[in-house]
Amino acid sequence: MALHFEQYAAEGNTFVKDYAKHMGFGKDTDKAGRILSAILHALRDVIPVNESLQLIAQFPMFLKAVYVNGWSTRRKPDDIRRMEDFIERVRHHCGVSAPGDLGEDDDLVERYIELTFLYLRKYVSLGELEDVRDTLPKDLKFMIYSKIMF
């Protein structure tokens, strides 16, 4: 089996440029990458490992790498039940860049989360997103469902 690292890198660069544009960040691909990573890592903190594996099975290689970076499958899902807690988890994963990237406005972070899941619809089937949604606590389900269906 040949490994196509150059192809994965090219696809990843194209993805992050398009994602930055989709998010309204212009050409700031660094910010886009940090926010994407933080949102995906917060998601994997909430959903069961088996659901994470089913989700990333549909990701292209470069997106799989973002999702699994630093991941321990031995961890049990966190008990995050409210959007405020999920946003705090996103801020945690964004680290020291969180104040600059995410600001203080939770509504903005919630918008970034919504836009990210809309964007991921290009790569993940509606059925899989519904499966992920089904594993989320009641108050988090809307972050995947709000506009993805149509």
C-alpha positions in Angstrom: 0.0 0.0 0.0 1.5 3.3 -1.0 1.3 6.2 1.3 0.4 9.5 -0.3 1.6 12.1 2.2 1.8 14.9 -0.4 -1.7 14.2 -1.5 -3.0 14.2 2.1 -1.1 17.5 2.8 -2.6 19.1 -0.4 -6.1 17.9 0.5 -5.6 19.2 4.0 -4.4 22.6 2.8 -7.4 22.9 0.4 -9.7 21.9 3.2 -8.4 24.4 5.8 -8.5 27.3 3.2 -12.1 26.5 2.3 -13.0 26.0 5.9 -11.5 29.4 6.9 -13.5 31.0 4.1 -16.7 29.2 5.2 -16.1 30.4 8.8 -15.5 34.0 7.8 -11.9 34.1 8.7 -10.6 35.1 5.3 -7.1 33.6 4.8 -6.4 33.0 8.5 -5.9 29.3 8.2 -4.1 29.1 11.5 -7.1 30.3 13.4 -9.4 28.1 11.3 -7.2 25.1 12.2 -7.2 25.9 15.9 -10.9 26.3 16.1 -11.7 23.2 14.0 -9.3 21.1 16.2 -10.9 22.5 19.4 -14.4 21.8 18.3 -13.6 18.2 17.1 -11.7 17.5 20.3 -14.6 18.8 22.4 -16.9 16.5 20.5 -14.7 13.5 21.0 -14.8 14.3 24.8 -18.5 14.0 24.8 -19.4 11.1 22.5 -18.5 7.4 23.1 -15.4 6.0 21.5 -17.3 3.7 19.2 -19.3 6.6 17.8 -16.0 8.6 17.3 -14.6 5.6 15.3 -17.7 5.5 13.2 -17.5 9.2 12.6 -13.9 9.3 11.6 -14.3 6.3 9.3 -16.0 8.8 7.0 -13.3 11.5 7.3 -10.6 12.0 4.8 -7.1 11.1 6.1 -6.0 14.6 7.0 -9.2 15.2 9.0 -8.7 11.9 10.8 -5.3 13.1 11.9 -6.8 16.3 13.3 -9.5 14.3 15.3 -7.1 11.7 16.8 -4.2 14.0 17.7 -3.6 13.6 21.4 -6.6 11.3 21.8 -6.8 8.6 24.5 -9.5 6.1 23.8 -9.3 4.9 27.5 -11.1 8.1 28.6 -14.7 7.9 29.3 -16.9 10.6 27.8 -17.1 13.7 29.9 -20.4 14.6 31.6 -21.1 17.7 29.5 -24.8 18.3 29.3 -25.2 22.0 28.5 -24.1 24.1 25.6 -22.2 26.4 28.1 -20.2 23.5 29.2 -19.5 22.4 25.7 -18.3 25.9 24.8 -16.1 25.9 27.8 -14.6 22.6 26.6 -14.0 24.1 23.2 -12.2 27.0 24.9 -10.2 24.5 26.9 -9.0 22.8 23.7 -8.3 26.1 22.0 -5.8 26.7 24.8 -3.9 30.0 25.1 -5.3 31.1 21.8 -8.9 30.9 23.0 -9.3 34.6 24.0 -8.0 35.8 20.6 -9.7 33.1 18.5 -13.0 32.8 20.3 -13.4 36.1 22.2 -15.7 36.3 25.2 -19.0 36.0 23.3 -20.5 32.5 23.8 -22.9 33.2 21.0 -20.0 33.6 18.6 -18.5 30.3 19.7 -21.9 28.6 19.3 -22.0 30.0 15.8 -18.6 28.6 15.0 -19.8 25.2 16.3 -22.9 25.3 14.1 -20.8 26.4 11.0 -18.3 23.6 11.6 -21.0 20.9 11.7 -22.6 22.4 8.6 -19.2 22.3 6.9 -18.5 18.7 8.0 -21.7 17.6 6.2 -19.6 17.6 3.0 -17.7 14.7 4.4 -20.0 12.9 6.8 -23.3 11.2 5.8 -26.6 12.5 7.3 -27.1 9.1 8.9 -23.8 9.3 10.7 -24.5 12.8 11.9 -27.8 11.6 13.2 -26.0 8.8 15.0 -23.6 11.3 16.6 -26.6 13.5 17.5 -28.3 10.6 19.2 -25.4 10.1 21.6 -25.4 13.7 22.7 -27.1 14.9 25.8 -30.5 16.5 25.2 -29.3 20.1 25.4 -26.5 19.6 22.9 -28.4 17.8 20.1 -29.4 21.0 18.4 -25.8 21.9 17.6 -25.7 19.2 15.0 -29.3 19.4 13.9 -30.2 23.0 13.5 -29.6 23.4 9.8 -27.9 20.2 8.7 -30.9 18.3 7.5 -31.7 20.6 4.5 
